[in-house]
Amino acid sequence: MKTIERTHNQQEAKIIVGFLQSHGIDAELLDGAINSVLPMPGGVRIAVPDNQEAEALTLLANAQSGAAAIDEDDQA
């Protein structure tokens, strides 16, 4: 497993894990035993299998850049 992202709280990490899992990535929270809405020292780590690292990073980069957004013109 490779850590690909670190967030400040568990809710944000769960959203990212859910996003990756919905795209077929076997993402996991490495600090999942901690349940807090407060910012966590060191953050919450998100990991994926080594062979899915590149795909997961691409998905996250596209999502952060807006490339994964739905084009409103395509909805008609």
Biopython code that builds the backbone (N, CA, C, O; Angstrom):
import numpy as np
from Bio.PDB.StructureBuilder import StructureBuilder

atoms = [
    (1, "MET", "N", (0.843, -1.184, 0.000)),
    (1, "MET", "CA", (0.000, 0.000, 0.000)),
    (1, "MET", "C", (0.888, 1.247, 0.000)),
    (1, "MET", "O", (1.954, 1.289, 0.613)),
    (2, "LYS", "N", (0.394, 2.253, -0.716)),
    (2, "LYS", "CA", (1.103, 3.529, -0.790)),
    (2, "LYS", "C", (0.188, 4.640, -0.290)),
    (2, "LYS", "O", (-0.983, 4.706, -0.662)),
    (3, "THR", "N", (0.725, 5.500, 0.546)),
    (3, "THR", "CA", (-0.014, 6.676, 0.977)),
    (3, "THR", "C", (0.009, 7.671, -0.172)),
    (3, "THR", "O", (1.077, 8.059, -0.647)),
    (4, "ILE", "N", (-1.184, 8.086, -0.620)),
    (4, "ILE", "CA", (-1.252, 9.010, -1.757)),
    (4, "ILE", "C", (-1.794, 10.379, -1.373)),
    (4, "ILE", "O", (-1.658, 11.341, -2.128)),
    (5, "GLU", "N", (-2.409, 10.464, -0.199)),
    (5, "GLU", "CA", (-3.012, 11.731, 0.215)),
    (5, "GLU", "C", (-3.052, 11.782, 1.735)),
    (5, "GLU", "O", (-3.094, 10.751, 2.406)),
    (6, "ARG", "N", (-3.039, 12.982, 2.257)),
    (6, "ARG", "CA", (-3.159, 13.203, 3.692)),
    (6, "ARG", "C", (-4.105, 14.382, 3.869)),
    (6, "ARG", "O", (-3.902, 15.441, 3.274)),
    (7, "THR", "N", (-5.143, 14.201, 4.688)),
    (7, "THR", "CA", (-6.111, 15.268, 4.901)),
    (7, "THR", "C", (-6.080, 15.698, 6.361)),
    (7, "THR", "O", (-5.466, 15.042, 7.201)),
    (8, "HIS", "N", (-6.744, 16.798, 6.648)),
    (8, "HIS", "CA", (-6.743, 17.327, 8.015)),
    (8, "HIS", "C", (-7.818, 16.721, 8.898)),
    (8, "HIS", "O", (-7.732, 16.805, 10.123)),
    (9, "ASN", "N", (-8.845, 16.101, 8.284)),
    (9, "ASN", "CA", (-9.888, 15.499, 9.113)),
    (9, "ASN", "C", (-10.444, 14.242, 8.455)),
    (9, "ASN", "O", (-10.281, 14.027, 7.254)),
    (10, "GLN", "N", (-11.092, 13.432, 9.250)),
    (10, "GLN", "CA", (-11.556, 12.136, 8.781)),
    (10, "GLN", "C", (-12.701, 12.262, 7.774)),
    (10, "GLN", "O", (-12.791, 11.448, 6.855)),
    (11, "GLN", "N", (-13.566, 13.246, 7.920)),
    (11, "GLN", "CA", (-14.676, 13.406, 6.990)),
    (11, "GLN", "C", (-14.168, 13.661, 5.578)),
    (11, "GLN", "O", (-14.662, 13.061, 4.623)),
    (12, "GLU", "N", (-13.194, 14.537, 5.439)),
    (12, "GLU", "CA", (-12.601, 14.815, 4.138)),
    (12, "GLU", "C", (-11.959, 13.556, 3.570)),
    (12, "GLU", "O", (-12.094, 13.265, 2.382)),
    (13, "ALA", "N", (-11.263, 12.815, 4.421)),
    (13, "ALA", "CA", (-10.617, 11.574, 3.979)),
    (13, "ALA", "C", (-11.646, 10.560, 3.505)),
    (13, "ALA", "O", (-11.424, 9.875, 2.506)),
    (14, "LYS", "N", (-12.767, 10.454, 4.206)),
    (14, "LYS", "CA", (-13.815, 9.506, 3.802)),
    (14, "LYS", "C", (-14.411, 9.872, 2.452)),
    (14, "LYS", "O", (-14.741, 8.986, 1.664)),
    (15, "ILE", "N", (-14.552, 11.146, 2.176)),
    (15, "ILE", "CA", (-15.057, 11.585, 0.867)),
    (15, "ILE", "C", (-14.087, 11.171, -0.229)),
    (15, "ILE", "O", (-14.504, 10.667, -1.272)),
    (16, "ILE", "N", (-12.806, 11.379, 0.000)),
    (16, "ILE", "CA", (-11.795, 11.016, -0.998)),
    (16, "ILE", "C", (-11.769, 9.507, -1.206)),
    (16, "ILE", "O", (-11.711, 9.039, -2.344)),
    (17, "VAL", "N", (-11.812, 8.743, -0.118)),
    (17, "VAL", "CA", (-11.818, 7.273, -0.227)),
    (17, "VAL", "C", (-13.051, 6.819, -1.007)),
    (17, "VAL", "O", (-12.946, 5.963, -1.885)),
    (18, "GLY", "N", (-14.212, 7.383, -0.696)),
    (18, "GLY", "CA", (-15.430, 7.033, -1.413)),
    (18, "GLY", "C", (-15.338, 7.352, -2.894)),
    (18, "GLY", "O", (-15.775, 6.565, -3.734)),
    (19, "PHE", "N", (-14.768, 8.509, -3.212)),
    (19, "PHE", "CA", (-14.573, 8.895, -4.612)),
    (19, "PHE", "C", (-13.686, 7.883, -5.333)),
    (19, "PHE", "O", (-14.017, 7.417, -6.423)),
    (20, "LEU", "N", (-12.568, 7.554, -4.716)),
    (20, "LEU", "CA", (-11.650, 6.593, -5.345)),
    (20, "LEU", "C", (-12.300, 5.221, -5.486)),
    (20, "LEU", "O", (-12.175, 4.579, -6.528)),
    (21, "GLN", "N", (-12.986, 4.775, -4.452)),
    (21, "GLN", "CA", (-13.641, 3.466, -4.508)),
    (21, "GLN", "C", (-14.713, 3.431, -5.582)),
    (21, "GLN", "O", (-14.906, 2.396, -6.219)),
    (22, "SER", "N", (-15.409, 4.529, -5.798)),
    (22, "SER", "CA", (-16.439, 4.573, -6.838)),
    (22, "SER", "C", (-15.845, 4.467, -8.239)),
    (22, "SER", "O", (-16.551, 4.184, -9.207)),
    (23, "HIS", "N", (-14.539, 4.698, -8.330)),
    (23, "HIS", "CA", (-13.824, 4.559, -9.602)),
    (23, "HIS", "C", (-12.994, 3.274, -9.656)),
    (23, "HIS", "O", (-12.105, 3.142, -10.498)),
    (24, "GLY", "N", (-13.280, 2.336, -8.767)),
    (24, "GLY", "CA", (-12.623, 1.032, -8.816)),
    (24, "GLY", "C", (-11.279, 0.947, -8.127)),
    (24, "GLY", "O", (-10.562, -0.038, -8.302)),
    (25, "ILE", "N", (-10.920, 1.955, -7.346)),
    (25, "ILE", "CA", (-9.649, 1.967, -6.617)),
    (25, "ILE", "C", (-9.891, 1.411, -5.218)),
    (25, "ILE", "O", (-10.855, 1.804, -4.560)),
    (26, "ASP", "N", (-9.047, 0.515, -4.757)),
    (26, "ASP", "CA", (-9.169, -0.091, -3.426)),
    (26, "ASP", "C", (-8.522, 0.803, -2.373)),
    (26, "ASP", "O", (-7.524, 0.432, -1.755)),
    (27, "ALA", "N", (-9.097, 1.975, -2.180)),
    (27, "ALA", "CA", (-8.552, 2.960, -1.238)),
    (27, "ALA", "C", (-8.960, 2.628, 0.190)),
    (27, "ALA", "O", (-10.023, 2.057, 0.432)),
    (28, "GLU", "N", (-8.090, 2.999, 1.138)),
    (28, "GLU", "CA", (-8.333, 2.759, 2.566)),
    (28, "GLU", "C", (-7.846, 3.935, 3.393)),
    (28, "GLU", "O", (-6.910, 4.637, 3.013)),
    (29, "LEU", "N", (-8.504, 4.139, 4.545)),
    (29, "LEU", "CA", (-7.999, 5.079, 5.539)),
    (29, "LEU", "C", (-6.996, 4.336, 6.406)),
    (29, "LEU", "O", (-7.321, 3.286, 6.959)),
    (30, "LEU", "N", (-5.802, 4.853, 6.532)),
    (30, "LEU", "CA", (-4.812, 4.203, 7.389)),
    (30, "LEU", "C", (-4.997, 4.591, 8.842)),
    (30, "LEU", "O", (-4.537, 3.880, 9.736)),
    (31, "ASP", "N", (-5.650, 5.685, 9.087)),
    (31, "ASP", "CA", (-5.883, 6.154, 10.453)),
    (31, "ASP", "C", (-7.374, 6.078, 10.768)),
    (31, "ASP", "O", (-7.915, 6.956, 11.440)),
    (32, "GLY", "N", (-8.037, 5.029, 10.284)),
    (32, "GLY", "CA", (-9.483, 4.900, 10.380)),
    (32, "GLY", "C", (-10.018, 4.662, 11.774)),
    (32, "GLY", "O", (-11.206, 4.881, 12.011)),
    (33, "ALA", "N", (-9.191, 4.224, 12.705)),
    (33, "ALA", "CA", (-9.674, 3.956, 14.059)),
    (33, "ALA", "C", (-9.977, 5.251, 14.807)),
    (33, "ALA", "O", (-10.677, 5.238, 15.820)),
    (34, "ILE", "N", (-9.458, 6.350, 14.315)),
    (34, "ILE", "CA", (-9.658, 7.641, 14.955)),
    (34, "ILE", "C", (-10.901, 8.279, 14.349)),
    (34, "ILE", "O", (-11.005, 8.394, 13.127)),
    (35, "ASN", "N", (-11.832, 8.690, 15.178)),
    (35, "ASN", "CA", (-13.076, 9.293, 14.695)),
    (35, "ASN", "C", (-13.207, 10.679, 15.294)),
    (35, "ASN", "O", (-13.617, 10.831, 16.445)),
    (36, "SER", "N", (-12.862, 11.681, 14.518)),
    (36, "SER", "CA", (-12.861, 13.041, 15.037)),
    (36, "SER", "C", (-13.250, 14.024, 13.950)),
    (36, "SER", "O", (-12.898, 13.835, 12.785)),
    (37, "VAL", "N", (-13.968, 15.065, 14.317)),
    (37, "VAL", "CA", (-14.281, 16.135, 13.379)),
    (37, "VAL", "C", (-13.255, 17.259, 13.487)),
    (37, "VAL", "O", (-13.255, 18.188, 12.679)),
    (38, "LEU", "N", (-12.398, 17.171, 14.472)),
    (38, "LEU", "CA", (-11.367, 18.183, 14.666)),
    (38, "LEU", "C", (-10.158, 17.879, 13.793)),
    (38, "LEU", "O", (-9.906, 16.719, 13.470)),
    (39, "PRO", "N", (-9.405, 18.911, 13.408)),
    (39, "PRO", "CA", (-8.175, 18.662, 12.660)),
    (39, "PRO", "C", (-7.253, 17.731, 13.445)),
    (39, "PRO", "O", (-7.114, 17.862, 14.661)),
    (40, "MET", "N", (-6.635, 16.804, 12.749)),
    (40, "MET", "CA", (-5.804, 15.804, 13.408)),
    (40, "MET", "C", (-4.328, 16.105, 13.202)),
    (40, "MET", "O", (-3.905, 16.375, 12.078)),
    (41, "PRO", "N", (-3.546, 16.064, 14.258)),
    (41, "PRO", "CA", (-2.102, 16.259, 14.102)),
    (41, "PRO", "C", (-1.545, 15.188, 13.171)),
    (41, "PRO", "O", (-1.749, 13.995, 13.393)),
    (42, "GLY", "N", (-0.857, 15.611, 12.154)),
    (42, "GLY", "CA", (-0.289, 14.664, 11.204)),
    (42, "GLY", "C", (-1.255, 14.258, 10.118)),
    (42, "GLY", "O", (-0.842, 13.671, 9.118)),
    (43, "GLY", "N", (-2.534, 14.553, 10.284)),
    (43, "GLY", "CA", (-3.523, 14.277, 9.257)),
    (43, "GLY", "C", (-3.984, 12.833, 9.233)),
    (43, "GLY", "O", (-3.506, 11.991, 9.993)),
    (44, "VAL", "N", (-4.929, 12.569, 8.337)),
    (44, "VAL", "CA", (-5.462, 11.233, 8.097)),
    (44, "VAL", "C", (-4.897, 10.770, 6.766)),
    (44, "VAL", "O", (-5.006, 11.468, 5.758)),
    (45, "ARG", "N", (-4.297, 9.596, 6.767)),
    (45, "ARG", "CA", (-3.647, 9.095, 5.556)),
    (45, "ARG", "C", (-4.594, 8.221, 4.740)),
    (45, "ARG", "O", (-5.358, 7.420, 5.280)),
    (46, "ILE", "N", (-4.520, 8.402, 3.418)),
    (46, "ILE", "CA", (-5.277, 7.590, 2.471)),
    (46, "ILE", "C", (-4.271, 6.796, 1.659)),
    (46, "ILE", "O", (-3.310, 7.345, 1.121)),
    (47, "ALA", "N", (-4.512, 5.479, 1.578)),
    (47, "ALA", "CA", (-3.576, 4.606, 0.877)),
    (47, "ALA", "C", (-4.306, 3.771, -0.166)),
    (47, "ALA", "O", (-5.499, 3.494, -0.045)),
    (48, "VAL", "N", (-3.562, 3.378, -1.188)),
    (48, "VAL", "CA", (-4.073, 2.513, -2.248)),
    (48, "VAL", "C", (-3.027, 1.439, -2.532)),
    (48, "VAL", "O", (-1.858, 1.609, -2.185)),
    (49, "PRO", "N", (-3.439, 0.321, -3.166)),
    (49, "PRO", "CA", (-2.454, -0.686, -3.543)),
    (49, "PRO", "C", (-1.408, -0.090, -4.494)),
    (49, "PRO", "O", (-1.704, 0.813, -5.277)),
    (50, "ASP", "N", (-0.207, -0.602, -4.410)),
    (50, "ASP", "CA", (0.892, -0.082, -5.234)),
    (50, "ASP", "C", (0.518, -0.014, -6.714)),
    (50, "ASP", "O", (0.852, 0.956, -7.394)),
    (51, "ASN", "N", (-0.173, -1.041, -7.215)),
    (51, "ASN", "CA", (-0.471, -1.097, -8.654)),
    (51, "ASN", "C", (-1.603, -0.149, -9.069)),
    (51, "ASN", "O", (-1.883, -0.024, -10.262)),
    (52, "GLN", "N", (-2.256, 0.517, -8.117)),
    (52, "GLN", "CA", (-3.317, 1.474, -8.432)),
    (52, "GLN", "C", (-2.913, 2.913, -8.113)),
    (52, "GLN", "O", (-3.719, 3.834, -8.248)),
    (53, "GLU", "N", (-1.679, 3.100, -7.694)),
    (53, "GLU", "CA", (-1.222, 4.431, -7.280)),
    (53, "GLU", "C", (-1.340, 5.458, -8.407)),
    (53, "GLU", "O", (-1.898, 6.534, -8.194)),
    (54, "ALA", "N", (-0.834, 5.153, -9.584)),
    (54, "ALA", "CA", (-0.837, 6.112, -10.688)),
    (54, "ALA", "C", (-2.261, 6.489, -11.083)),
    (54, "ALA", "O", (-2.552, 7.665, -11.301)),
    (55, "GLU", "N", (-3.146, 5.506, -11.175)),
    (55, "GLU", "CA", (-4.532, 5.775, -11.548)),
    (55, "GLU", "C", (-5.224, 6.636, -10.484)),
    (55, "GLU", "O", (-5.964, 7.562, -10.818)),
    (56, "ALA", "N", (-4.985, 6.330, -9.213)),
    (56, "ALA", "CA", (-5.602, 7.086, -8.121)),
    (56, "ALA", "C", (-5.119, 8.534, -8.134)),
    (56, "ALA", "O", (-5.919, 9.455, -7.968)),
    (57, "LEU", "N", (-3.831, 8.738, -8.328)),
    (57, "LEU", "CA", (-3.295, 10.102, -8.358)),
    (57, "LEU", "C", (-3.851, 10.887, -9.540)),
    (57, "LEU", "O", (-4.121, 12.082, -9.418)),
    (58, "THR", "N", (-4.025, 10.225, -10.681)),
    (58, "THR", "CA", (-4.612, 10.874, -11.854)),
    (58, "THR", "C", (-6.058, 11.275, -11.582)),
    (58, "THR", "O", (-6.471, 12.387, -11.911)),
    (59, "LEU", "N", (-6.828, 10.364, -10.978)),
    (59, "LEU", "CA", (-8.220, 10.673, -10.637)),
    (59, "LEU", "C", (-8.304, 11.877, -9.699)),
    (59, "LEU", "O", (-9.122, 12.772, -9.911)),
    (60, "LEU", "N", (-7.466, 11.902, -8.668)),
    (60, "LEU", "CA", (-7.478, 13.023, -7.727)),
    (60, "LEU", "C", (-7.068, 14.332, -8.391)),
    (60, "LEU", "O", (-7.668, 15.376, -8.134)),
    (61, "ALA", "N", (-6.057, 14.278, -9.237)),
    (61, "ALA", "CA", (-5.602, 15.486, -9.934)),
    (61, "ALA", "C", (-6.705, 16.015, -10.848)),
    (61, "ALA", "O", (-6.937, 17.223, -10.907)),
    (62, "ASN", "N", (-7.385, 15.117, -11.558)),
    (62, "ASN", "CA", (-8.482, 15.544, -12.431)),
    (62, "ASN", "C", (-9.630, 16.140, -11.629)),
    (62, "ASN", "O", (-10.217, 17.143, -12.034)),
    (63, "ALA", "N", (-9.949, 15.535, -10.504)),
    (63, "ALA", "CA", (-11.034, 16.036, -9.661)),
    (63, "ALA", "C", (-10.693, 17.416, -9.102)),
    (63, "ALA", "O", (-11.552, 18.297, -9.057)),
    (64, "GLN", "N", (-9.453, 17.603, -8.679)),
    (64, "GLN", "CA", (-9.044, 18.881, -8.094)),
    (64, "GLN", "C", (-8.977, 19.987, -9.141)),
    (64, "GLN", "O", (-9.177, 21.159, -8.822)),
    (65, "SER", "N", (-8.696, 19.616, -10.396)),
    (65, "SER", "CA", (-8.612, 20.619, -11.453)),
    (65, "SER", "C", (-9.969, 20.912, -12.078)),
    (65, "SER", "O", (-10.108, 21.849, -12.864)),
    (66, "GLY", "N", (-10.969, 20.110, -11.727)),
    (66, "GLY", "CA", (-12.294, 20.295, -12.303)),
    (66, "GLY", "C", (-12.509, 19.497, -13.562)),
    (66, "GLY", "O", (-13.582, 19.574, -14.160)),
    (67, "ALA", "N", (-11.519, 18.729, -13.985)),
    (67, "ALA", "CA", (-11.641, 17.939, -15.207)),
    (67, "ALA", "C", (-12.718, 16.866, -15.098)),
    (67, "ALA", "O", (-13.225, 16.389, -16.113)),
    (68, "ALA", "N", (-13.066, 16.488, -13.880)),
    (68, "ALA", "CA", (-14.084, 15.460, -13.689)),
    (68, "ALA", "C", (-15.479, 16.049, -13.606)),
    (68, "ALA", "O", (-16.456, 15.318, -13.445)),
    (69, "ALA", "N", (-15.579, 17.372, -13.716)),
    (69, "ALA", "CA", (-16.886, 18.023, -13.613)),
    (69, "ALA", "C", (-17.742, 17.692, -14.831)),
    (69, "ALA", "O", (-17.227, 17.448, -15.922)),
    (70, "ILE", "N", (-19.036, 17.687, -14.628)),
    (70, "ILE", "CA", (-19.979, 17.409, -15.710)),
    (70, "ILE", "C", (-20.133, 18.679, -16.546)),
    (70, "ILE", "O", (-20.347, 19.771, -16.020)),
    (71, "ASP", "N", (-20.019, 18.503, -17.846)),
    (71, "ASP", "CA", (-20.201, 19.631, -18.760)),
    (71, "ASP", "C", (-21.698, 19.864, -18.909)),
    (71, "ASP", "O", (-22.420, 18.963, -19.336)),
    (72, "GLU", "N", (-22.180, 21.061, -18.563)),
    (72, "GLU", "CA", (-23.608, 21.366, -18.614)),
    (72, "GLU", "C", (-24.171, 21.240, -20.020)),
    (72, "GLU", "O", (-25.350, 20.923, -20.178)),
    (73, "ASP", "N", (-23.355, 21.481, -21.056)),
    (73, "ASP", "CA", (-23.814, 21.347, -22.427)),
    (73, "ASP", "C", (-24.126, 19.911, -22.793)),
    (73, "ASP", "O", (-24.956, 19.662, -23.667)),
    (74, "ASP", "N", (-23.473, 18.960, -22.137)),
    (74, "ASP", "CA", (-23.679, 17.540, -22.414)),
    (74, "ASP", "C", (-24.943, 17.000, -21.770)),
    (74, "ASP", "O", (-25.359, 15.886, -22.090)),
    (75, "GLN", "N", (-25.565, 17.749, -20.875)),
    (75, "GLN", "CA", (-26.744, 17.272, -20.165)),
    (75, "GLN", "C", (-28.014, 17.425, -20.980)),
    (75, "GLN", "O", (-29.024, 16.809, -20.640)),
    (76, "ALA", "N", (-28.008, 18.207, -22.025)),
    (76, "ALA", "CA", (-29.223, 18.457, -22.819)),
    (76, "ALA", "C", (-29.638, 17.266, -23.642)),
    (76, "ALA", "O", (-30.638, 17.328, -24.358)),
]
sb = StructureBuilder()
sb.init_structure("model")
sb.init_model(0)
sb.init_chain("A")
sb.init_seg("    ")
for serial, (resi, resn, name, xyz) in enumerate(atoms, 1):
    if name == "N":
        sb.init_residue(resn, " ", resi, " ")
    sb.init_atom(name, np.array(xyz, "f"), 0.0, 1.0, " ", f" {name:<3s}", serial, name[0])
structure = sb.get_structure()
